[in-house]
Amino acid sequence: RQQTLAMHLLKLVLNCLNFDFIGNSADESADDLCTVQIPTSWKAIFLEPETLDLFFDLYHSLPPLLSQLALSCLVQFASTRRSLFSNPERAKYLGNLIKGVKQILENPQGLLDPGNYHEFCRFLARLKTNYQLGELVMVKDYSEVIQLIANFTITSLQHWEFAPNSVHYLLTLWQRMVASVPFVKTAEPHLLDTYAPEITKAYITSRLESVPVVVRDGVEDPLDDTATVFQQLEQLCTVSRCEYEKTCALLVQLFDQNAQNYQKLLQSSVRNPLEITVQEGRLAWLVYFVGTVVGGRLTYTSTDEHDAMDGELSCRVFQLISLMDAQLPQSSNEKVELAILWFLDQFRKTYVGDQLQRTSKVYARMSEVLGITDDNHVLETFMTKIVTNLKYRGRCEPVISRTLQFLNDLSVGYPFYCVRHTILENNRMKIGMHYLSLFKHFPFLGITDNYSLSDLRCRTTFYTALTRLLMVDLGEDEDEFENFMLPLTVSFESVTRVFNSSFEQEKAKRMLIGLARDLRGIAFALNTKTSYTMLFDWIYPAYLSVLQRAVEVWYREPACTTPILKLMAEFLQNRSQRLNFDVSSPNGILLFREASKMICTYGNQILSLGTLSKDQVYPLKLKGISICYSALKSALCGNYVSFGVFKLYGDNHFDNVLQAFVKMLLSVSHSDLLQYRKLSQAYYPLLECLTQDHMSFITSLEPHVLIYILTSISEGLTALDTIVSSSCCASLDYIVTYLFKHIAKEGKKTLRCRAVSQDGQRLLHFMQQNPEVLQQMMSILMNTIIFEDCRNQWSASRPLLGLILLNEKYFSELRATLITSQPDNKREVLDQCFRNLMEGVEQNLLAKNRDR
C-alpha cells in the first residue's frame, strides 16, 4: 500500500514538473523541452537542499519501478530555468545536483535496471544543457565526478549491444562539454583533454569489437540502423576533435593494421569468406570514423596540423577505394561502399569548395602518396568512383541511390563547373550526352526483366544531376540538346512502334516507366525559359500522345501511371518563371490542354474501378488523384494561361478538367481527404486557388457539391497540418469576401449589371437556404482562436470579419454563449476582449477593416 501511494505521489510530482507553464510546446512527446519554466512562487521549495536530497534518497531506497520515477523527477529538477536563481543560489543548487550524481555513480547497483539507467543518462545530459561548463568546473567535487562520468560512459560504450537510445544522451553530454571548451574563462581545469580522447577510443574500439560477434553469431548489426549510427557519429565528430592528435594516431594504427590483414586475406591461396566479411565490417566502421573526424573540422577550431592529419587519414580511405574497386566485378561489400560514400560526402563538405584555401595542408600528404594536389583532382577521383559504382553495382539499390544522391549534391553549387569539366571531358567515363551506349554502361538504366520496377526510381536523380551538368554551357544550342536527348528519342520511337503494332505490353510498360522517370529528372533541372522551351518542343506533340495512351491503357497499374502523372505535374510547374513563353506562342495553352486531357482520362478511368478495399484505395486511386490535384493547382497558379480564352473560343478543355476535379472529389470520403496527408496537401491548396480566381465555377456547382466542399473546409479548419488549415482559412475568406461584395453591390446595381450578378445571386441564395454552414465555421474559428493553441492566427483572422458581418445576429448569440460558458471572474475579461475586437470597425467596409 505504501509503494502504491509513493508511486502516485511521484507521478503527481512528475506531472507538476512536466507541466508546460508558458504554453510554448506544441508537441508534448518531444524530449527537447529542456528548460522547465518553474513559477517564481515555487522558488523556496527548490532552494531547500532537503528537496533534492529527498528525491536522491527515494532513488536509493525504492524498488526499480519507483526509483525510475524519482530519477525522472530529478531530470526535471536539473532542467529548472536559470532565471529562477541568483548566481550564488544557482551554484549551490548545482552543487547539490552534482553531489547526488556522485552518490549514484559510487553506488551503481541501481543502474543495472534499464529504466534507471536510461533516466540517469537523461539526467546527465540535462546538467550540461542547463549549466555552463564554466559553472560545472567550479563545483567542489568536479574532478572526481567527471572521472566517474567518464568511466560510466566508457563502460556503457563497451556494451554496444545494449541501450543505444540511452547512449545518445551520454554522447550529447560529452559533445556539449567539448563544444564549450573555447568559451571557458575560469582557471579551474576542465579535464576534458584527458577524458574526451578516452571516450572516442572506447566508441571506436567497441564498434570494431562488435563486428566478429555480429558476423559469427548472427546478432543484429548496429550498422544496419543507419539513423542511430549517423546521429551518434555526428555527436562523436565534436568529441573526437578534442586532443585530435590522440584520435588520429589511434585511427591510423587501426586502419593500417586492418587494411594489411584484409590484403593478406585477399591474397591468401585459401580464401576464408567469414574472415573477409569480418575484416570488411571493421573497415566499414573505420571509414565511417575517418569521415566523421574529417567532418568534425567544421564544428571545432582547427589548425594546419589538424588538416595535415586529415590528409593522413583521407589517404588511407582513397587507397582502400582503389583496393575495393580492383576486385570488381567479382566481389563487393555493400557496407564498405556505403561507408565510403559517407566519407566522400564529408570530405566534399569540408575540403571541396570556394570557402577553402587551395593551399590547405590536407593536400600536402595526399599529393605525396596519391598525386592528389587540389580539389580538382579530388573531383576527378569522386567522378571515377561514381561511374564505377553506377557501372558495377547496379544491382545494389542502397549503393546506387546513395551514389546518385552524391552526384546530385556535386551538381549543385561550387563544384558544379569543375565536375562538368571532369564528367564531360574525361574519355574514360563515356557519359558524353550523345552516347547511345549509355544504357549498356550503367545497368541500373537498363530495361531488362532482371530489374524490378522500383529499381527504376533512381533514374530521376541521375538525369537531374546529368542535366544540371549539361546546362552549365548549353545556352541555346539546340543541336547539343538534341544529342543529349537522343537515347530517349530512340526509346520513345520504339515505344511508339510497339503501341502501333504487336503491343508487347510488358516491354513497352517498362520502357515507358523508365522514360517518365528520366524525363521528370530532366524537367526538374531545366529551370530557364530557353532550356524548358527546348524540352517542350522536343516532347510536344508526338511523345505526349504516347504518354496519354499509356494512362488510358494502364490506368489500373499505379507503377505505370504514377511516374507519368508525376512527370506531367513537373511539366506544369512554373519554377523560376520558366514557363513564360513568348507573346506569339500558344505553348502555355497547348500544355494546359494536354494536362487537361490526361487528368480527364485518368479521372474517368479510375472511377470505373468501383469500390476498393481499404488497403487498395490509396495505392490504386487516391495517390493518383492527389498527383492530378497538385498538377492542376500548378497549372491554375502558374500564371501562363489565360483561362478566359477557352470560353471565348468554345474550347471545353478547361470545363472538362474542372468537371473531372469534381467527379474525383465526390468519389472520396471526407475522412480520406484528411487522413491521407499527400491528398489533403494537394486538395486544399487547389481549392484555395479555385476560390481565389474561379469563383464563377464554384457558384455554378450543384448544391450537394457545394455542401461537400464547404464541409471539407469546415473539417479542415481544425487540422493539425498548417498547410491544410491555412488553405481552408484562405478559401473561406475568398468565398465570404465574394458574397459580401455581391451584397454590397446589389443595392446599387443598374439594369445593365443585373445579368452579371447571377453567379453571386446563386451563391447568396444557397447560403440563405443553408445558414448553418457559415455559422458553424464562425463558431469553429472563434473556439480555435480563444481556447486552442492556434498556430496560424493571421490566416484564421482573415475570414473572421466577413463571417461576422454576414451573420451579425448569430455572432451576438455566439458571443453571449462563449461569455456565459466562462467562470464569473473571467466573463468581464472576455466581454472586454469582444468589445476590443469590434472597436472602430465600420459596417459594410470589409477590405478597410480586415487588418484592424
Secondary structure, DSSP 4 states (H G I P E B T S, - for coil): -HHHHHHHHHHHHHHHHH--TT---S-TT-S----B---GGGHHHHH-HHHHHHHHHHHHHS-HHHHHHHHHHHHHHTTB-GGGS-HHHHHHHHHHHHHHHHHHHHSGGGGGSHHHHHHHHHHHHHHHHHS-HHHHTTSTTHHHHHHHHHHHHHHHHHSTTS-HHHHHHHHHHHHHHHHHGGG--SSS---HHHHHHHHHHHHHHHHHHHHHHHHHH-PPPGGG-HHHHHHHHHHHHHHHTTTHHHHHHHHHHHHHHHHHHHHHHHHSSS--HHHHHHHHHHHHHHHHHHHHHHHGGGGS---HHHHHHHHHHHHHHHHHHHHHHHTTTT---HHHHHHHHHHHHHHHHHHSSTTS-TT-THHHHHHHHH---SHHHHHHHHHHHHHHHHHH-TT-HHHHHHHHHHHHHHTSSTTHHHHHHHHHH-GGG---TT-TTHHHH-GGG---TTS-GGGGGHHHHHHHHHHHHHHTTTTT-HHHHHHHHHHHHHHHHHHHHHHHTT--HHHHHHHHHHHHHHHHHHHHH--SHHHHHHHHHHHTTHHHHHHHHHHHHSTT-HHHHHHHHHHHHHHT--GGGTT---TT--HHHHHHHHHHHHHHHHHHHHHTT-S--HHHHIIIIIHHHHHHHHHHHHHHHSS---THHHHHTT--HHHHHHHHHHHHHHTS-HHHHHHSHHHHHHHHHHHHHHHHH-HHHHHTS-HHHHHHHHHHHHHHTT-S-HHHHHHHHHHHHHHHHHHHHHHHHHTT--HHHHGGGHHHHHHHHHHHH-HHHHHHHHHHHHHHHHHS--S-HHHHHTTHHHHHHH-HHHHHHHHHHHHHTS-HHHHHHHHHHHHHHHTTPPTT-HHHHH--
